[in-house]
């Protein structure tokens, strides 16, 4: 499936939604934005239901989630979560610090702040919000990044953290629920995978210029994709920017193949799928297929004919994924482990003769396909009904839906939400945006990372400036050089290449941010040499940095001279370079290299005069 796609010809349109957590307390209560791995001391269970939205209709995606009949288990901590997260208390007033940071971000994108903020409720019943909705607020409109427009910028609360899931329940932890996050949504004017990646990188650079959280899970990218004659598809959590272009390319490939399948089905005259389910267990009672024998001990084999689908269910639509994979994604939401379809048989121990027997039982001809599942009767029927719904979508072309990334491919997650899921939050009054507030935001606007990178390139190599600005340690770097009078180049080198080298050697680095600050204070005072930095980092344990620093405090000049003199006397035949290597190894980072070289030169001259 390796061929060049003409994105202009197929009318590719891409829009990006980026959700970035802000580094403050929670948005509608005073709880800390702290993720924890210790055992929670509060556990509650709930079941959520879809309700009508502002339009008087139930949202399609909400109805789909409700149909899954899941029990939701919520874990919380009595000392760092409160009744707001449990939806047992109304939300408090909006976090002013979070609003200020979000407005800074909006201004850096050139967006116009709204006059009044109205918090809305967005229906979400996948269990990630205890209330059944997410609180979100439009704060600015009309921004841009390069030539790509950003129609709106929202401030909203993050969802609960998914911990585990089984057939009947999903467990969420409420430590993440309520963390403020800003949502940046572009329009669909991006026209290639490469441009999408470039835009996402630039948005990320501006976001990181402000007081936002850093690290895995603190920023999420969703990508909306459509092509000519297709439909909008949303890809959730495209986390790795290095993979974004390939994921978009493979999704475009999927949509192109779905359109080809649709055209072929229409040529074959396929219009609808009859819901004629047939129990096939008796046709397979003597099968040698271990897969079927094991499954039939606890259920039935149920099959359905797909008229005109022969040869198409097995058609590859993405690398190593077929139309049958799409059918299986939908069937799994009913509780089955997968499907078996005619295009892949004989396989799984099912013979050609058994395949033909099943086809006859389902009244299939050579242009037809069939799908079967093994499960309890009600589950099997529900699974095949979902397969039929997806097959009927295949007749029309590309379905509007939300998909999850699966490696470099995508898989079905849920139907596309509609406008019916948004309605006003009645527990929070509208927030007036005053001139005084906006003036304060403008005065506190941070420099963008691109501006900071340009400034740093004047005091260090441009590549090192780029590395530290893009590094997860950038905030620590800024704190160190603002608090301590020290060479920025040395700090940047330590927090980029030295740490990378140590990790490459298998060193587990255990230093805290305060440990790094203490280390550089000793370096700045001349008590520790820069040569000792890697050795100290390698040996240090959290909050025990001073004990390690004592081992590497700079030696007095007299002691250095004594070491040099002894080594020169023991190895008079060695070159100066070889002597320097032996001396530095003996000193073990407890002296500056330039000073040692100067003292060695003095000693060699003294020895030469004595000869």
C-alpha positions in Angstrom: 0.0 0.0 0.0 3.0 2.3 -0.6 2.0 5.0 -3.1 2.1 8.8 -3.3 -1.0 10.6 -2.4 -1.9 13.9 -4.1 -3.3 15.8 -1.2 -4.4 18.7 -3.2 -6.3 16.5 -5.7 -8.2 14.7 -3.0 -9.0 17.9 -1.2 -7.4 17.1 2.2 -8.5 19.3 5.1 -7.0 19.0 8.5 -7.7 20.9 11.7 -5.9 20.4 15.0 -7.2 20.6 18.6 -4.6 20.9 21.3 -5.4 20.5 25.0 -2.7 21.9 27.3 -2.8 21.6 31.1 -2.0 24.7 33.1 0.3 24.6 36.1 -2.1 25.9 38.7 -4.6 24.5 41.3 -7.8 23.1 39.9 -10.2 25.2 37.9 -13.4 25.1 40.1 -12.0 24.2 43.5 -8.8 24.8 45.6 -7.5 21.2 45.3 -3.9 20.7 44.0 -3.4 19.6 40.5 -1.4 16.6 41.7 -1.4 13.1 40.2 -0.8 10.3 42.7 0.1 6.6 42.6 -0.5 5.7 46.2 -3.7 3.8 47.2 -6.8 6.0 47.2 -8.9 6.1 50.4 -12.2 6.9 48.7 -14.0 4.6 46.2 -17.5 5.2 44.9 -19.5 3.6 42.0 -22.0 5.2 39.6 -23.9 4.7 36.4 -24.4 7.6 34.1 -27.3 8.3 31.6 -27.6 10.5 28.5 -30.0 13.5 28.9 -31.4 16.0 26.4 -29.3 18.9 25.6 -30.0 22.6 24.7 -31.6 21.5 21.4 -34.0 19.1 23.2 -32.3 16.1 21.7 -30.0 13.4 23.2 -26.4 13.5 21.8 -25.5 10.5 19.5 -22.2 9.9 21.2 -23.8 10.1 24.7 -26.5 7.6 23.7 -23.8 5.2 22.3 -21.9 5.4 25.6 -25.1 4.8 27.6 -25.8 1.7 25.5 -22.6 0.1 26.8 -24.1 -0.2 30.3 -20.8 0.3 32.1 -20.5 0.8 35.9 -18.0 3.6 36.7 -15.7 3.3 39.7 -14.2 6.5 41.0 -11.1 6.7 43.2 -10.2 9.8 45.2 -8.1 11.0 48.1 -9.6 12.7 51.2 -6.6 15.1 51.5 -6.2 16.2 47.9 -9.7 15.9 46.2 -12.9 17.3 47.4 -16.7 17.2 47.0 -16.6 19.2 43.8 -14.7 16.4 42.0 -17.2 13.9 43.4 -20.1 16.1 42.1 -21.5 16.4 45.6 -20.9 20.1 45.9 -21.4 23.0 43.4 -18.3 24.3 41.6 -16.4 27.2 43.2 -15.6 30.4 41.3 -13.2 30.0 38.4 -9.5 29.9 39.2 -8.2 33.5 38.5 -4.6 32.4 37.9 -5.7 29.8 35.4 -7.9 32.4 33.6 -5.0 34.8 33.4 -2.6 32.2 32.0 -5.3 31.1 29.4 -5.8 34.7 28.4 -2.0 35.2 28.0 -2.0 32.2 25.6 -4.9 33.7 23.7 -3.1 37.0 23.3 0.1 35.3 22.1 -2.0 33.8 19.3 -3.5 37.2 18.5 -7.0 36.2 19.6 -9.6 38.7 20.8 -10.9 38.1 24.3 -14.6 37.8 24.8 -16.4 40.5 26.8 -18.1 38.0 29.1 -17.3 34.4 29.9 -20.2 31.9 30.1 -19.2 28.5 31.4 -21.0 25.7 29.6 -21.7 22.1 30.3 -20.5 19.6 27.6 -22.2 16.2 27.9 -19.6 13.5 28.4 -20.9 10.1 29.6 -17.8 7.9 29.0 -17.4 8.1 32.8 -14.5 10.4 32.8 -16.5 13.2 34.5 -18.5 12.3 37.7 -21.2 14.8 36.7 -21.7 13.4 33.2 -20.5 16.7 31.7 -17.3 18.7 31.3 -17.2 22.4 32.2 -15.8 24.5 29.3 -15.7 28.2 28.5 -15.0 30.3 25.4 -12.4 32.9 26.4 -11.2 34.3 23.0 -11.8 34.2 19.2 -10.0 34.9 16.0 -6.4 34.0 16.6 -3.9 32.5 14.1 -0.6 30.6 13.8 1.1 31.5 10.5 -1.6 31.4 7.9 -3.8 28.9 9.9 -6.7 30.5 11.7 -7.6 29.7 15.3 -11.4 30.4 15.5 -11.7 29.9 19.2 -9.8 29.3 22.4 -11.4 27.6 25.4 -10.6 27.2 29.1 -11.9 23.9 30.5 -11.5 21.3 33.1 -9.6 18.1 32.4 -11.3 14.7 32.8 -10.7 11.9 35.3 -7.7 9.6 34.8 -8.6 6.2 33.4 -6.9 3.5 35.5 -8.5 0.2 34.3 -11.4 -1.3 32.4 -13.1 -4.7 32.1 -16.3 -5.9 30.5 -18.6 -4.4 33.1 -16.8 -1.4 34.6 -14.3 1.4 34.1 -12.2 2.8 36.9 -11.2 6.5 37.0 -9.0 8.4 39.4 -10.2 11.9 40.3 -6.7 13.4 40.9 -6.8 14.7 37.3 -10.4 15.7 37.1 -10.7 19.5 37.3 -7.1 20.4 36.3 -7.4 23.5 34.1 -6.5 23.1 30.5 -6.6 25.4 27.5 -8.1 24.2 24.2 -6.6 25.6 21.0 -8.6 24.7 17.9 -7.5 25.6 14.4 -9.7 25.7 11.3 -9.5 23.1 8.6 -7.1 25.1 6.3 -4.2 22.7 6.8 -3.7 20.8 3.6 -0.9 18.2 4.2 0.4 15.9 6.9 3.7 17.8 7.1 2.0 21.1 7.5 -0.1 19.7 10.4 3.0 18.5 12.2 4.6 22.0 11.7 1.6 23.8 13.0 1.3 21.5 16.0 4.9 22.1 16.9 4.6 25.9 16.7 1.4 25.9 18.8 3.3 23.8 21.4 6.2 26.3 21.4 3.8 29.1 22.2 2.0 27.1 24.9 5.3 26.2 26.6 6.1 29.9 26.7 3.5 30.2 29.5 3.0 28.7 32.9 1.8 25.3 31.7 2.5 21.7 32.9 5.3 19.8 31.2 5.7 16.0 30.7 3.8 13.0 29.4 0.0 13.4 29.5 0.0 17.2 30.1 -0.6 18.0 26.4 -2.9 16.1 24.0 -3.4 16.6 20.3 -6.6 15.6 18.4 -6.7 15.8 14.6 -9.8 16.3 12.4 -9.4 15.0 8.9 -11.7 15.0 5.8 -11.2 14.5 2.1 -13.4 15.2 -1.0 -16.6 13.1 -0.9 -15.8 11.9 2.6 -16.7 13.0 6.1 -15.0 14.6 9.1 -13.2 12.1 11.3 -11.6 13.0 14.6 -8.4 11.2 15.7 -8.0 11.4 19.5 -4.7 11.7 21.3 -2.1 11.9 18.5 0.6 12.2 21.2 3.9 11.8 19.3 4.5 14.7 16.9 7.1 12.6 15.1 4.3 10.1 14.2 1.6 12.7 13.3 2.4 12.9 9.6 2.3 9.1 9.1 -0.9 8.7 11.2 -2.6 11.3 9.0 -1.3 9.7 5.9 -2.7 6.3 6.9 -6.0 7.8 7.9 -6.3 9.4 4.5 -5.4 6.1 2.9 -8.2 4.4 4.9 -10.8 7.0 3.8 -9.7 6.7 0.1 -10.1 2.9 0.3 -13.5 3.3 2.0 -14.7 5.5 -0.9 -13.5 2.8 -3.4 -15.4 0.1 -1.4 -18.5 2.3 -1.4 -18.3 2.8 -5.2 -17.9 -0.9 -5.7 -20.9 -1.7 -3.5 -23.0 0.7 -5.4 -22.0 -0.8 -8.7 -23.0 -4.2 -7.2 -26.4 -2.7 -6.4 -26.1 -3.1 -2.6 -28.5 -0.8 -0.7 -29.2 -2.4 2.7 -28.3 -5.4 4.8 -31.1 -7.8 5.9 -31.0 -8.6 9.6 -31.4 -12.4 9.1 -29.4 -13.8 11.9 -28.8 -17.6 11.8 -27.6 -19.8 14.6 -24.7 -21.9 13.1 -23.7 -24.0 16.1 -25.2 -27.2 14.7 -23.3 -26.7 11.4 -20.0 -26.7 13.4 -20.6 -29.2 16.1 -17.8 -31.5 14.7 -15.3 -28.7 13.9 -11.7 -29.2 14.7 -11.2 -25.5 15.2 -10.0 -25.1 18.8 -11.0 -21.4 18.7 -14.7 -22.4 18.0 -14.8 -25.4 20.3 -13.5 -23.4 23.2 -15.9 -20.5 22.5 -19.0 -22.7 21.9 -18.7 -24.1 25.4 -20.0 -20.8 26.7 -22.1 -19.5 23.8 -23.6 -19.9 20.3 -22.2 -19.3 16.8 -24.4 -16.6 15.2 -23.9 -15.5 11.6 -25.3 -13.0 9.1 -25.1 -12.6 5.4 -23.6 -9.4 3.9 -25.0 -9.3 0.3 -22.5 -8.0 -2.3 -19.6 -7.8 0.2 -17.7 -10.8 -1.1 -13.9 -9.9 -1.4 -14.4 -6.5 0.2 -14.5 -7.4 3.9 -10.9 -8.7 3.5 -9.7 -5.6 1.5 -6.8 -3.8 3.2 -7.7 -0.2 3.9 -4.7 0.6 6.1 -1.4 -1.2 6.6 -2.4 -4.6 8.2 -6.0 -3.5 8.7 -9.0 -4.4 6.6 -12.6 -3.5 6.3 -13.2 -6.6 8.5 -11.0 -4.9 11.2 -13.6 -2.0 11.2 -16.4 -4.5 11.6 -14.5 -6.1 14.5 -14.0 -2.7 16.2 -17.7 -2.2 16.3 -18.6 -5.7 17.3 -16.2 -5.5 20.3 -18.2 -2.7 21.8 -21.0 -5.2 22.3 -18.7 -7.4 24.4 -17.3 -10.0 21.9 -13.6 -10.6 21.5 -13.8 -10.3 17.7 -15.5 -11.6 14.5 -14.8 -14.3 11.9 -15.6 -13.3 8.2 -15.7 -15.3 5.0 -12.9 -13.4 3.2 -10.4 -14.7 5.7 -11.5 -18.4 5.6 -10.3 -21.1 5.6 -8.3 -20.2 8.8 -8.4 -20.7 12.6 -8.9 -24.4 12.0 -12.1 -23.8 10.1 -11.9 -25.8 6.8 -13.0 -24.8 3.3 -15.8 -27.4 3.5 -17.1 -25.8 6.8 -16.9 -22.4 5.1 -19.1 -23.6 2.3 -21.6 -25.2 4.7 -21.9 -21.9 6.6 -22.4 -20.0 3.3 -25.2 -22.4 2.3 -26.9 -22.0 5.7 -26.8 -18.2 5.2 -28.0 -18.4 1.6 -24.8 -16.7 0.4 -23.8 -16.7 -3.3 -20.3 -16.0 -4.6 -20.7 -12.2 -4.4 -21.7 -12.3 -0.8 -19.7 -12.4 2.4 -20.7 -13.5 5.9 -19.7 -12.6 9.4 -20.1 -14.7 12.5 -19.4 -14.3 16.2 -19.4 -16.7 19.2 -21.0 -15.4 22.4 -24.1 -15.6 24.6 -27.2 -15.1 22.4 -28.0 -11.5 23.4 -24.4 -10.4 23.1 -23.9 -12.2 19.8 -27.0 -10.5 18.4 -26.0 -7.1 19.6 -22.5 -7.6 18.1 -23.8 -8.5 14.7 -26.3 -5.6 14.7 -23.3 -3.3 15.1 -21.5 -5.1 12.3 -24.5 -4.5 10.1 -24.7 -0.8 11.0 -21.0 -0.4 10.1 -21.6 -2.4 6.8 -24.4 0.0 5.9 -22.1 2.9 6.6 -19.6 1.3 4.2 -22.3 1.5 1.4 -22.4 5.3 2.0 -18.6 5.8 2.2 -16.7 7.4 5.2 -18.7 7.6 8.5 -18.4 10.6 10.8 -16.8 9.2 13.9 -14.2 9.6 16.6 -11.2 7.3 16.3 -8.3 6.4 18.5 -4.7 6.0 17.3 -3.5 2.4 17.1 0.3 2.6 16.3 0.4 4.4 13.0 -3.2 3.4 12.2 -6.6 4.3 13.7 -9.5 2.4 15.1 -13.2 3.2 16.0 -13.7 4.8 19.4 -17.3 6.2 19.3 -19.7 8.2 17.1 -19.1 11.8 16.4 -20.7 14.1 19.1 -23.2 16.6 18.0 -24.3 20.1 19.1 -27.0 18.6 21.4 -24.4 18.0 24.1 -23.7 21.6 25.0 -25.8 23.7 27.5 -25.2 26.5 30.0 -23.7 25.9 33.5 -26.2 27.2 35.9 -24.0 27.0 39.0 -21.5 29.6 37.8 -22.5 33.2 37.0 -21.1 34.8 33.9 -17.6 36.4 34.3 -17.1 40.0 33.0 -13.8 40.6 31.4 -12.7 44.1 32.4 -10.2 46.4 30.8 -8.2 46.4 34.0 -7.9 42.6 33.9 -6.8 42.6 30.2 -4.3 45.4 30.8 -2.8 43.3 33.6 -2.6 40.3 31.3 -0.9 42.3 28.5 1.7 43.7 31.0 2.6 40.1 32.2 2.9 38.5 28.7 5.9 36.2 28.6 8.4 36.1 25.8 7.7 33.3 23.4 10.2 30.4 23.3 11.2 31.4 19.8 12.1 34.9 21.1 14.0 33.3 24.1 15.9 30.9 21.8 17.1 33.9 19.7 18.3 35.7 22.9 20.1 32.6 24.2 21.9 32.0 20.9 23.8 35.2 21.7 25.4 33.7 24.8 25.7 30.1 23.6 25.8 28.1 20.4 22.5 28.3 18.5 22.0 24.5 18.5 22.5 24.4 22.3 20.0 27.3 22.7 17.5 25.3 20.6 18.0 22.2 22.6 17.5 23.8 26.0 14.4 25.8 24.9 12.8 22.5 23.6 14.0 20.6 26.6 11.7 19.5 29.5 14.2 21.1 31.7 13.8 24.5 30.2 11.8 25.9 33.2 14.5 24.7 35.6 17.1 26.3 33.4 15.4 29.6 33.6 15.0 29.3 37.4 18.7 28.6 37.8 20.1 31.4 35.6 17.6 33.9 37.2 18.5 32.9 40.8 22.2 32.2 40.4 25.0 34.2 38.7 26.4 31.4 36.5 27.3 30.8 32.9 24.0 29.9 31.0 26.0 27.7 28.6 27.2 25.5 31.4 23.7 25.1 32.9 22.2 24.4 29.4 25.0 21.8 28.6 24.4 20.1 32.0 20.6 19.9 31.5 20.8 18.6 28.0 23.9 16.7 26.8 25.3 15.7 30.2 22.0 14.3 31.4 21.5 12.4 28.1 25.0 10.9 28.3 24.5 9.7 31.8 21.1 8.2 30.9 22.7 6.5 27.9 25.2 4.9 30.3 22.3 3.5 32.4 22.5 6.0 35.2 19.3 6.5 37.1 19.2 10.3 37.9 17.6 11.0 41.2 18.2 14.7 41.7 15.4 17.1 42.4 15.2 20.7 41.0 16.4 22.0 44.4 19.4 19.7 44.2 20.4 21.1 40.8 20.1 24.7 42.3 22.3 23.8 45.2 24.9 22.2 42.9 25.1 25.2 40.7 25.4 27.5 43.7 28.5 25.6 44.8 29.9 25.8 41.2 29.2 29.6 41.1 31.0 30.1 44.4 34.1 28.2 43.1 33.7 25.4 45.6 33.0 22.7 43.0 34.6 22.4 39.5 32.5 22.0 36.4 34.3 18.7 35.7 32.8 17.3 38.9 29.2 18.0 37.8 28.6 14.6 36.0 30.1 12.7 38.9 27.9 14.5 41.5 24.7 13.9 39.4 25.6 10.2 39.1 26.1 9.7 42.8 23.4 12.1 44.2 20.3 10.9 46.0 17.2 13.1 46.5 17.8 15.9 49.1 21.2 14.5 50.0 23.2 16.6 47.5 25.4 18.4 50.1 26.9 15.1 51.3 27.9 14.2 47.8 29.2 17.8 47.0 31.6 17.5 50.0 33.2 14.5 48.3 33.9 16.7 45.3 34.8 20.1 46.8 37.8 21.7 45.1 41.2 20.7 46.4 43.6 23.4 47.7 46.3 24.4 45.3 49.0 22.9 47.5 47.3 19.5 47.5 46.9 19.6 43.7 50.6 20.5 43.3 51.5 17.5 45.5 49.5 15.1 43.3 51.0 16.5 40.1 54.5 16.3 41.5 54.1 12.7 42.5 52.6 11.6 39.2 55.3 13.4 37.2 58.1 11.8 39.2 56.5 8.3 38.8 56.0 8.7 35.1 58.7 10.9 33.6 58.5 9.2 30.2 54.8 10.2 29.7 53.7 13.0 27.4 52.0 16.0 28.8 48.7 14.8 27.5 49.1 11.4 29.1 50.1 13.0 32.4 47.1 15.2 32.3 44.8 12.2 31.9 46.3 10.4 34.9 46.2 13.5 37.0 42.6 14.4 36.2 41.6 10.7 36.9 43.3 10.9 40.4 41.8 14.3 41.2 38.4 12.9 40.2 36.8 16.2 39.3 38.0 18.1 42.4 39.8 20.8 40.4 39.2 22.9 37.3 40.9 21.4 34.3 42.5 24.7 33.2 44.0 25.3 36.6 45.4 21.7 36.6 47.0 22.2 33.2 48.6 25.5 34.4 50.0 23.8 37.5 51.3 20.9 35.4 53.1 23.3 33.0 54.7 24.9 36.1 55.8 21.6 37.5 57.2 20.4 34.1 59.3 23.6 33.7 60.6 23.2 37.3 61.6 19.6 36.6 63.3 20.7 33.4 65.4 23.3 35.2 66.6 20.8 37.7 68.0 18.4 35.0 
